Amino acid sequence: MLRYLLTLSRPRFWLYLAGPVLVGVAYGADALPELFSAPAASLFAYFLVPANVYLYGVNDFFDRDADERNPKKEDREARFRGGHRVSAVVVLSGVLLLAVLPFVPPLAYPWLAAWAFLATEYSAPPLRFKTTPFLDSLSNGLYVLPGAAAYAAVAGSQPPLLAVAGGWLWAMGMHTFSAIPDVEPDREAGLRTTATVLGERQTYAYCAACWLAAAAAFALVDWRLGALLFAYPVLVFAIVRSRVDVERAYWWYPYVNTLVGMALTLGGLWRVVDA
């Protein structure tokens, strides 16, 4: 069961939620002790594993019929196994967010509440955003919310709105790109997503547009941040030009995102150390 839950939580994608916490802490801190404060540690611990078990557990539960036709579930991911114990662990992983609240200031609560709402309703009825084209993409701004919460918790003030907007646009592009390999299984299952509506070619263009807008938003905060995020539309262009199979390119992104996130975090840490 533990091995199954580990696969269910998508370890390759753990940093998609925990990474923004590191970035938020790095830019919210003014001194080294704040990097290891209770708010920073508790948010990182929750969003590293429990949040991923909850997010993907809810997703796989409500997608179990469509996933029967998805070959991706036979190799790097797992089909939802069901059973009371698995369901209980998924629910408990969501409830554990409440245990984080005593360690963070109320300033971060709206970001955490928004994350819990979107993480649930992305997959679950009645809203089930993932089955509504463009709302599926828009709702995936949920990945930037842990970073916004971490910044607010450590800095004692809200994060720059342009940075939040840039992160949200990045998440929209990342989500839609990751849906390209699922276009055929989703169509067979009768699911409508941004990718199934646009088709592969136009979805590439949509992702590039989201990432260009993200780079522009970050550039207004700091030109170096914009230059770093510009790597994403450049990579999409390279994939299209080289005609690399999208199912292969899809698995590059955990490494790309880790490198970009590391660069963002180191930039914030340098600011703290240099202060």
C-alpha positions in Angstrom: 0.0 0.0 0.0 2.8 2.4 0.8 4.5 1.7 -2.5 1.1 2.4 -4.3 0.6 5.6 -2.4 4.1 6.7 -3.3 3.3 6.1 -7.0 -0.1 7.8 -6.6 1.6 11.0 -5.2 3.7 11.4 -8.4 7.2 11.8 -6.8 8.5 13.3 -10.0 6.1 16.2 -9.5 6.5 16.7 -5.7 8.4 19.9 -6.3 5.6 21.4 -8.3 3.9 22.2 -5.0 6.9 22.2 -2.6 9.1 24.2 -4.9 7.0 27.3 -4.9 7.1 27.2 -1.1 10.9 27.4 -1.3 10.7 30.3 -3.7 8.2 32.1 -1.6 10.3 31.6 1.5 13.5 32.7 -0.2 11.9 36.0 -1.4 9.8 36.6 1.7 12.7 36.3 4.2 14.8 39.2 5.3 17.2 37.2 7.5 18.7 33.7 7.5 16.7 32.5 10.6 13.4 33.1 8.8 14.4 30.5 6.2 14.1 27.8 8.9 11.1 29.3 10.7 8.1 27.3 11.8 5.9 28.7 8.9 8.5 27.8 6.3 9.1 24.3 7.7 5.5 23.4 8.2 4.4 24.6 4.7 7.3 22.8 3.0 6.5 19.6 4.9 2.8 19.7 4.0 3.2 20.5 0.3 6.1 18.1 -0.3 4.1 14.9 0.3 0.6 15.1 1.9 -0.6 17.8 -0.5 0.5 15.6 -3.4 -1.2 12.5 -2.1 -4.4 14.6 -1.7 -4.3 16.4 -5.0 -3.5 13.3 -7.1 -5.6 11.0 -5.0 -8.7 13.1 -5.6 -7.8 13.4 -9.3 -7.3 9.6 -9.8 -10.5 8.8 -7.9 -12.7 10.8 -10.2 -10.7 9.9 -13.3 -10.7 6.2 -12.7 -12.9 5.4 -15.7 -11.0 7.5 -18.1 -7.7 6.2 -16.8 -8.6 2.7 -17.9 -7.7 3.8 -21.4 -4.6 5.9 -20.5 -1.3 4.0 -21.2 0.5 6.5 -19.0 -1.1 4.8 -16.0 0.6 1.5 -16.8 4.2 2.8 -16.4 5.1 6.0 -14.5 1.8 6.5 -12.8 -0.8 4.2 -11.1 -4.5 3.6 -11.7 -6.7 4.3 -8.6 -6.8 1.1 -6.6 -9.8 2.1 -4.4 -10.6 0.6 -1.0 -11.4 2.2 2.3 -7.7 2.5 3.4 -6.6 4.3 0.3 -9.5 6.7 0.4 -9.0 7.4 4.1 -5.3 8.3 3.5 -6.2 10.6 0.7 -8.9 12.4 2.8 -6.5 12.6 5.8 -3.8 14.1 3.6 -6.2 16.9 2.8 -7.4 17.4 6.4 -3.7 17.6 7.5 -3.7 21.1 6.0 -5.6 22.2 9.1 -2.6 21.1 11.2 -0.4 23.7 9.4 -2.7 26.6 10.3 -1.4 27.1 13.9 2.1 27.6 12.5 1.4 30.3 9.9 -0.1 33.8 10.4 -3.7 34.5 9.2 -2.2 36.5 6.4 -1.5 33.2 4.6 -5.0 31.6 5.2 -6.7 33.0 2.0 -4.0 31.4 -0.2 -4.2 28.1 1.6 -8.0 28.1 1.4 -7.9 28.9 -2.3 -5.5 26.0 -2.8 -7.7 23.5 -0.9 -10.7 24.7 -2.9 -9.0 24.4 -6.3 -7.2 21.2 -5.5 -10.5 19.6 -4.7 -12.8 21.1 -7.4 -10.3 20.7 -10.2 -11.3 17.0 -10.2 -14.3 16.6 -8.0 -18.0 17.4 -8.7 -19.9 19.6 -8.8 -17.5 22.0 -10.5 -14.9 19.6 -11.8 -12.9 22.3 -13.6 -10.8 19.8 -15.5 -13.7 18.9 -17.8 -14.3 22.5 -18.9 -12.0 23.8 -21.6 -9.9 26.8 -20.4 -11.2 26.6 -16.9 -9.1 23.5 -16.5 -6.1 25.5 -17.4 -7.1 28.6 -15.4 -7.7 26.6 -12.2 -4.2 25.2 -12.3 -2.9 28.4 -10.9 -3.4 26.3 -7.7 0.3 25.4 -8.0 1.5 28.9 -7.3 -0.7 29.3 -4.2 1.7 27.5 -1.8 4.4 29.9 -2.8 2.1 32.9 -2.2 1.2 31.5 1.2 4.8 30.9 2.1 5.8 34.5 1.1 2.9 36.0 3.1 3.7 33.8 6.1 7.4 34.7 6.2 7.4 38.3 5.0 4.3 39.4 6.9 2.9 41.0 3.8 1.2 39.9 0.6 3.4 38.9 -2.4 3.7 41.2 -5.4 0.6 40.6 -7.5 2.7 40.6 -10.7 4.7 37.7 -9.4 1.5 35.8 -8.5 0.1 36.6 -12.0 3.4 35.4 -13.6 3.4 32.2 -11.6 -0.3 31.6 -12.4 0.3 32.0 -16.1 3.3 29.6 -15.9 1.1 27.0 -14.2 -1.6 27.4 -16.9 0.9 26.7 -19.6 2.5 23.8 -17.7 -0.9 22.2 -17.1 -2.0 22.5 -20.7 1.3 21.2 -22.0 1.0 18.1 -19.7 -2.5 17.4 -21.1 -1.2 17.0 -24.7 -0.2 13.3 -24.2 -3.7 12.6 -22.8 -5.6 14.1 -25.8 -6.5 10.7 -27.4 -7.4 8.9 -24.1 -9.5 11.9 -23.0 -11.3 12.1 -26.3 -12.1 8.4 -26.2 -13.4 8.9 -22.6 -15.6 11.8 -23.8 -13.6 14.4 -21.7 -13.4 17.9 -23.0 -10.2 19.8 -22.1 -8.3 22.8 -23.4 -6.0 20.3 -25.2 -8.8 18.2 -26.8 -10.6 21.3 -28.0 -7.5 23.0 -29.5 -5.6 19.9 -30.8 -1.9 19.4 -30.5 -0.6 22.1 -32.7 -2.8 24.9 -31.3 -2.2 23.7 -27.8 1.6 24.3 -28.3 0.7 27.8 -29.4 -1.5 28.3 -26.3 1.3 27.1 -24.0 3.8 29.4 -25.6 1.4 32.3 -25.2 0.9 31.6 -21.5 4.6 31.3 -20.9 5.4 34.5 -22.9 2.9 36.3 -20.8 4.4 34.8 -17.6 7.9 35.9 -18.6 6.5 39.4 -19.3 4.8 39.6 -15.9 8.0 38.5 -14.1 10.1 40.9 -16.1 8.0 43.8 -14.7 9.1 42.6 -11.3 12.7 42.0 -12.2 14.1 41.6 -15.7 16.3 38.7 -14.6 13.2 36.8 -13.6 11.6 37.4 -17.0 14.8 36.3 -18.8 14.7 33.0 -16.8 11.1 32.3 -17.6 11.6 33.0 -21.2 13.3 29.6 -21.4 9.8 28.0 -21.5 8.4 29.5 -24.8 11.9 28.9 -26.3 11.7 25.2 -25.4 8.2 24.9 -26.8 9.4 26.4 -30.1 12.4 23.9 -30.1 10.1 20.9 -29.5 7.8 21.9 -32.3 10.7 22.6 -34.7 12.4 19.3 -33.9 9.2 17.3 -34.0 10.1 15.6 -30.8 7.3 13.2 -29.6 5.4 15.1 -26.9 5.1 12.0 -24.7 8.9 12.1 -24.5 9.2 15.8 -24.1 6.6 15.8 -21.3 9.0 13.9 -19.0 11.7 16.5 -19.5 9.7 19.1 -17.6 10.2 17.9 -14.1 13.9 18.4 -14.7 13.4 21.8 -16.4 11.1 23.0 -13.7 13.6 21.9 -11.0 16.4 23.8 -12.6 14.4 26.9 -13.1 13.0 26.7 -9.6 16.5 26.2 -8.2 17.7 29.3 -10.1 14.8 31.3 -8.7 15.4 30.1 -5.2 19.1 30.8 -5.3 18.4 34.3 -6.5 16.2 34.9 -3.5 18.7 33.3 -1.1 21.5 35.5 -2.5 19.4 38.5 -1.7 19.0 37.3 2.0 22.7 36.4 2.4 23.8 39.7 0.8 21.6 41.8 3.1 
